[in-house]
Amino acid sequence: MTPKLTPQDSSGLKKRKGMRFRPDPGTAAFLDLRPEASKDQFRPQDFALVINESHRGCSLVLKTNPAIRNGARLYVKVGKLAPHYAEVKWRLDYDSEVTRVGLLFLEK
């Protein structure tokens, strides 16, 4: 099942709720999959490439990891930004090894 990435209007065109920004080439994100941790205890266990960014979240491409599923909460450090607490809002598996995810930044 393919997740619904963005809402669609009656014309079938995808529309977004916020502005997306292109990251600098090669911008990386580091993921700490321990939701019980804090920003001060940030210890990345996974790595991803940043596809786009917004003020409320980001989209990443990474090696498939079953722990990164819809609804999962984790910490993510995008580029030079401080770690953010985030929730996986959608996941799209391209094949058995590559996944794209959308993260929403949360307050903790």
C-alpha positions in Angstrom: 0.0 0.0 0.0 1.4 3.4 -1.0 1.0 6.1 1.6 -0.8 9.3 0.7 2.0 11.8 0.6 0.1 15.0 0.4 -3.6 16.0 0.2 -5.1 16.3 -3.3 -7.6 18.9 -4.5 -10.5 18.0 -6.9 -8.2 18.4 -9.9 -6.0 15.6 -8.6 -3.0 17.8 -8.2 -1.1 17.4 -5.0 -1.0 20.5 -2.7 1.1 21.1 0.3 0.2 22.8 3.5 3.6 24.5 3.8 6.6 25.7 1.8 9.4 23.1 1.1 13.0 24.1 0.7 15.8 22.3 -1.1 18.7 21.3 1.2 22.3 22.0 0.3 23.7 19.1 -1.8 24.7 16.2 0.4 22.9 17.4 3.5 22.6 14.5 5.9 20.3 13.6 8.7 21.3 11.6 11.7 18.6 9.5 13.5 18.4 8.5 17.1 15.7 5.9 17.3 15.2 6.0 21.1 12.1 8.1 21.8 12.8 8.1 25.5 16.1 9.9 25.1 16.5 13.7 25.2 18.2 16.2 23.0 21.1 16.2 25.4 21.4 12.4 25.1 21.4 12.4 21.3 23.2 9.3 20.0 22.6 8.6 16.3 22.0 5.0 15.1 21.0 5.7 11.5 21.9 8.0 8.7 19.8 9.5 5.8 20.0 12.0 2.9 17.7 15.0 3.2 15.3 15.4 0.2 13.5 18.5 1.3 13.0 20.6 4.4 10.2 22.8 5.8 9.7 24.7 9.1 7.6 21.8 10.4 9.5 18.8 9.1 11.6 17.1 6.4 11.7 14.3 3.9 14.5 11.7 4.0 15.8 8.8 2.0 17.5 6.0 3.9 18.4 2.3 4.0 15.2 0.4 5.0 14.9 0.0 8.7 11.8 -1.7 10.2 12.0 0.5 13.3 11.3 3.6 11.2 7.6 3.1 10.6 4.5 5.3 10.5 3.8 6.8 13.9 7.3 6.0 15.3 8.9 8.8 17.3 12.6 9.6 17.2 15.2 12.4 17.3 16.6 13.7 14.1 19.5 16.1 13.5 19.2 17.6 10.0 22.3 19.2 8.7 23.7 21.8 11.1 20.4 22.1 13.1 20.1 20.9 16.7 18.3 17.6 17.2 14.5 17.7 16.9 12.0 15.3 18.3 9.9 14.0 15.4 7.2 11.6 14.3 7.2 9.5 11.1 4.1 10.7 9.2 4.5 8.6 6.1 6.8 6.0 4.7 7.3 4.8 1.1 9.4 1.7 0.4 11.0 2.0 -3.0 12.3 -1.6 -2.7 13.6 -3.9 0.0 16.6 -1.7 0.7 15.6 1.9 0.1 12.8 3.9 2.0 11.6 7.5 1.9 10.0 9.0 5.0 8.3 12.2 6.0 9.0 13.5 9.5 7.0 16.1 11.4 8.9 18.0 14.1 7.3 17.8 17.5 7.9 19.6 20.9 9.1 17.5 23.8 
